[in-house]
Amino acid sequence: MRGIDELAQVEDPAWPHVREMLDGSTVPVRVLPADPDEGRRCLLQMQVTARSTLGALALNCGGLVLDDGWVRVFGGGSAAAGGLPGLGQVNRFPESFEPAWHPSTGLVVGHDVLGGVFALNGHDPAGAGRPGAPGQMTYFAPDTLEWEAMDMGHSTWVGWLLSGRLETFYDGLRPPGWREEAAALDLSQGVSVYPFPWTEEAGENLAATSRRAVPMREVLGVAADFAHRAGLPDPGFLGDV
């Protein structure tokens, strides 16, 4: 196991490259201030270095808020009021470093306001009921209540988020006025849609749905509950927010 100095103090950190991508992106993005102590705790437990995009985000920022809050990418956590929880809280890291501990189903690295979950596969995705290869990104889709393979790693995923392709990715899930709705949310909130996003009614006329701000924990809980009721595969852990 590597110590925190070995993980954090590297000759070629990824953060300058990440900052270049952030500065050059056409997607509205807010970089939240870092909680240095929590960032280092996350880095140590994940055993990734600051050379990786995952490590760079954990160590250097409290998270990313994209498209006026529609997508939230978790970093080291923001101590400021109204910030995002860090990777450690979202994934229930042990309070102190435990070398043998790892996320049982994969590492949750992002949420969207509809309860979509972005997660990084662990070493045995099939055993955890997840598609895709080890170390690749997956997405729990709020309109199907199932996990989908994204065929990319975490670093490529961050670049993809900043590339402007979210408009196509969320085609059919963003009603008129979505940007204003997302911007009005606290970062602890998501959007409850009724009829639910996975229903035929919502698919046929999203603009006619009723939407309100609720705690993100509630959005995730309702999606998991309905997946169970529908007899779909258990989505498993969706993040603690």
C-alpha positions as CSV (number, residue, x, y, z in Angstrom):
1,M,0.0,0.0,0.0
2,R,1.2,3.5,-0.9
3,G,1.3,6.4,1.6
4,I,-0.4,9.7,0.9
5,D,2.8,11.5,0.0
6,E,3.6,8.9,-2.6
7,L,0.1,9.3,-4.1
8,A,-0.2,13.1,-3.9
9,Q,3.4,14.3,-4.7
10,V,3.9,13.2,-8.2
11,E,6.1,14.7,-11.0
12,D,3.4,14.8,-13.6
13,P,0.0,15.5,-11.9
14,A,-3.1,15.4,-14.0
15,W,-4.6,18.6,-12.6
16,P,-3.0,21.0,-15.0
17,H,-4.4,19.0,-17.9
18,V,-7.9,18.8,-16.2
19,R,-7.8,22.6,-15.7
20,E,-7.0,23.1,-19.4
21,M,-10.1,21.0,-20.3
22,L,-12.2,22.9,-17.9
23,D,-11.1,26.3,-19.2
24,G,-11.5,25.2,-22.8
25,S,-15.0,23.6,-22.4
26,T,-18.1,25.2,-24.0
27,V,-20.2,23.4,-21.3
28,P,-21.0,25.7,-18.3
29,V,-18.9,24.2,-15.4
30,R,-18.3,25.4,-11.8
31,V,-15.3,24.1,-10.0
32,L,-16.1,23.8,-6.3
33,P,-13.4,24.6,-3.7
34,A,-11.5,21.7,-2.3
35,D,-11.5,20.3,1.2
36,P,-7.7,19.4,1.4
37,D,-8.0,17.0,4.3
38,E,-11.0,15.1,2.8
39,G,-9.3,15.1,-0.6
40,R,-6.2,13.4,0.8
41,R,-8.4,10.9,2.7
42,C,-10.1,10.0,-0.5
43,L,-6.9,9.6,-2.4
44,L,-5.4,7.3,0.3
45,Q,-8.4,5.0,0.4
46,M,-8.7,4.8,-3.4
47,Q,-5.0,4.2,-3.7
48,V,-4.8,6.2,-6.9
49,T,-2.2,8.9,-7.6
50,A,-2.6,12.5,-8.6
51,R,-1.4,11.5,-12.1
52,S,-4.9,10.2,-12.7
53,T,-8.0,12.4,-13.4
54,L,-9.8,10.6,-10.5
55,G,-7.0,11.4,-8.1
56,A,-6.6,15.0,-9.5
57,L,-10.3,15.7,-8.9
58,A,-10.2,14.2,-5.4
59,L,-7.1,16.2,-4.4
60,N,-7.7,19.6,-6.1
61,C,-11.4,20.3,-6.1
62,G,-14.6,19.7,-4.2
63,G,-16.4,18.5,-7.3
64,L,-17.6,19.8,-10.7
65,V,-21.1,21.2,-11.4
66,L,-21.9,21.0,-15.1
67,D,-24.7,22.4,-17.3
68,D,-26.0,24.6,-14.5
69,G,-26.2,21.8,-12.1
70,W,-27.7,19.1,-14.3
71,V,-24.6,16.8,-13.7
72,R,-22.5,16.7,-10.6
73,V,-19.1,15.1,-10.6
74,F,-17.7,14.2,-7.2
75,G,-14.2,15.1,-6.1
76,G,-12.7,15.5,-2.7
77,G,-15.8,17.2,-1.3
78,S,-16.5,20.9,-0.7
79,A,-16.5,22.1,2.9
80,A,-18.4,25.2,1.9
81,A,-22.1,25.4,2.8
82,G,-24.2,24.0,-0.1
83,G,-21.3,22.1,-1.7
84,L,-21.1,18.6,-2.9
85,P,-20.2,15.6,-0.7
86,G,-16.9,14.0,-1.5
87,L,-16.2,10.6,-3.0
88,G,-15.5,9.3,0.5
89,Q,-19.0,10.2,1.8
90,V,-20.8,9.2,-1.4
91,N,-19.2,5.8,-1.4
92,R,-19.1,5.3,2.4
93,F,-15.4,5.1,2.7
94,P,-14.2,3.9,6.1
95,E,-13.4,6.8,8.5
96,S,-9.8,5.8,8.7
97,F,-7.7,4.0,6.0
98,E,-8.5,0.3,5.6
99,P,-6.2,-1.4,3.0
100,A,-8.6,-4.3,2.4
101,W,-11.7,-2.1,1.8
102,H,-13.0,-1.4,-1.7
103,P,-16.5,-0.5,-3.1
104,S,-18.4,-3.7,-3.5
105,T,-20.2,-2.8,-6.7
106,G,-18.1,0.0,-8.1
107,L,-17.2,3.6,-7.3
108,V,-20.0,6.2,-7.7
109,V,-18.4,9.3,-9.3
110,G,-21.3,11.4,-10.5
111,H,-25.1,12.0,-10.4
112,D,-27.5,13.9,-12.6
113,V,-30.6,15.6,-11.3
114,L,-33.0,12.9,-12.6
115,G,-31.3,10.2,-10.5
116,G,-28.9,9.0,-13.2
117,V,-25.8,7.5,-11.6
118,F,-22.3,7.4,-13.1
119,A,-20.1,4.7,-11.6
120,L,-16.7,3.3,-12.2
121,N,-16.7,-0.5,-12.4
122,G,-14.6,-2.5,-9.9
123,H,-12.6,-5.7,-10.6
124,D,-15.7,-7.9,-11.1
125,P,-18.6,-6.0,-12.8
126,A,-20.5,-9.2,-13.7
127,G,-20.4,-10.4,-10.1
128,A,-21.8,-7.0,-9.1
129,G,-24.5,-7.2,-11.7
130,R,-23.0,-4.4,-13.8
131,P,-22.3,-4.4,-17.6
132,G,-19.0,-3.4,-19.1
133,A,-15.3,-4.2,-18.3
134,P,-13.4,-3.7,-15.1
135,G,-12.3,0.0,-14.8
136,Q,-14.9,1.2,-17.3
137,M,-17.7,3.7,-16.7
138,T,-21.4,2.6,-16.4
139,Y,-24.6,4.7,-16.1
140,F,-27.8,3.9,-14.2
141,A,-30.4,5.4,-16.6
142,P,-33.5,7.0,-15.0
143,D,-35.6,6.2,-18.0
144,T,-34.9,2.5,-18.1
145,L,-33.9,1.8,-14.4
146,E,-31.0,-0.3,-15.7
147,W,-27.2,0.0,-15.9
148,E,-25.7,0.7,-19.2
149,A,-22.0,0.3,-20.2
150,M,-20.3,3.5,-21.4
151,D,-17.2,1.9,-23.0
152,M,-14.8,4.5,-21.6
153,G,-12.6,5.0,-18.5
154,H,-13.0,7.7,-16.0
155,S,-10.5,10.2,-17.6
156,T,-12.2,9.8,-21.0
157,W,-15.6,10.2,-19.3
158,V,-14.6,13.6,-17.8
159,G,-13.4,14.8,-21.2
160,W,-16.7,13.5,-22.7
161,L,-18.7,15.5,-20.2
162,L,-16.8,18.6,-21.1
163,S,-17.1,18.0,-24.9
164,G,-20.7,19.2,-25.3
165,R,-22.1,15.8,-26.0
166,L,-24.5,15.9,-23.0
167,E,-27.2,17.5,-25.2
168,T,-27.4,14.3,-27.3
169,F,-26.9,12.0,-24.3
170,Y,-30.0,13.5,-22.6
171,D,-32.1,13.8,-25.7
172,G,-35.7,13.1,-24.7
173,L,-35.0,13.7,-21.0
174,R,-34.7,17.5,-20.8
175,P,-38.0,19.3,-21.0
176,P,-38.3,23.0,-21.9
177,G,-36.9,25.1,-19.1
178,W,-34.6,22.3,-17.8
179,R,-31.6,24.6,-17.5
180,E,-33.4,27.1,-15.2
181,E,-34.9,24.2,-13.2
182,A,-31.4,22.7,-12.6
183,A,-29.8,26.0,-11.8
184,A,-32.5,26.7,-9.1
185,L,-31.7,23.5,-7.2
186,D,-29.5,23.1,-4.2
187,L,-26.7,20.6,-4.8
188,S,-28.4,18.3,-2.4
189,Q,-31.5,18.2,-4.5
190,G,-32.7,16.5,-7.6
191,V,-35.8,16.7,-9.8
192,S,-38.8,14.4,-9.1
193,V,-40.7,13.9,-12.4
194,Y,-44.3,12.6,-12.6
195,P,-45.3,10.6,-14.5
196,F,-41.9,9.0,-13.8
197,P,-39.2,9.2,-16.5
198,W,-39.4,5.4,-17.1
199,T,-43.1,5.5,-17.9
200,E,-44.6,5.6,-21.4
201,E,-46.5,8.8,-20.5
202,A,-43.3,10.7,-19.8
203,G,-41.6,9.3,-22.9
204,E,-44.5,10.5,-25.1
205,N,-44.8,14.0,-23.7
206,L,-42.0,15.1,-21.3
207,A,-43.2,18.7,-21.4
208,A,-46.5,17.7,-19.8
209,T,-44.9,16.1,-16.8
210,S,-45.0,17.6,-13.3
211,R,-41.5,18.3,-11.8
212,R,-40.5,19.5,-8.4
213,A,-37.3,19.8,-6.4
214,V,-36.8,17.1,-3.8
215,P,-33.7,15.7,-1.9
216,M,-31.5,13.7,-4.2
217,R,-31.6,10.8,-1.8
218,E,-35.4,10.6,-2.5
219,V,-34.9,10.6,-6.2
220,L,-32.4,7.7,-6.0
221,G,-34.6,5.8,-3.5
222,V,-37.7,6.0,-5.7
223,A,-35.8,4.8,-8.7
224,A,-34.4,1.8,-6.8
225,D,-37.8,1.0,-5.3
226,F,-39.5,0.9,-8.7
227,A,-36.8,-1.2,-10.2
228,H,-37.5,-3.8,-7.5
229,R,-41.3,-3.6,-8.1
230,A,-40.9,-4.0,-11.9
231,G,-38.8,-7.1,-11.4
232,L,-35.7,-5.5,-12.9
233,P,-32.2,-6.4,-11.7
234,D,-31.3,-4.9,-8.3
235,P,-29.5,-1.6,-9.2
236,G,-27.5,-2.0,-6.0
237,F,-25.7,0.9,-4.3
238,L,-26.5,4.3,-6.0
239,G,-24.5,6.6,-3.7
240,D,-25.0,8.2,-0.3
241,V,-26.0,11.8,-0.6
